[in-house]
Amino acid sequence: MTISGGEPFEQTAPLAVLASEIINRNLDLVLYSGYTFETLLSKSDNDRDTCFLLEAGWLLVDGPFMQKELDLSLAYRGSRNQRLIDLPASLKIKRAVQWAGNF
């Protein structure tokens, strides 16, 4: 499952309920956010639903789409400033870890 814009992390309470159902169905969750992982990690310190959403996902595409960084050859994202973040690995060390998966 993919959760993308509007901005998912501006509506964390209802999306945490949805993420719980996604987990119960043994589905994978990919999150897109205009916020960076670092900003979301900081927000998760005081927001239980943000923390839950991050923990529920396996991949985060972070950063805003920027027309000047447009690159249609990139997998899963539209601009070069956006990163593919391995959420379980990143949350474990509290630092962004680029996803090393195959495309």
Buried (B, 14 or more C-beta within 10 A) or exposed (E): BEBEEEEBBEBBEEBBEBBEEBBEEEEEBBBBBBBBBBBBBEBBEEBEBBBBBBBBBBBBBBBBBEEEBEEEEBEBBBBBBBBBBBBEBBBEEEEBBEBEEEE
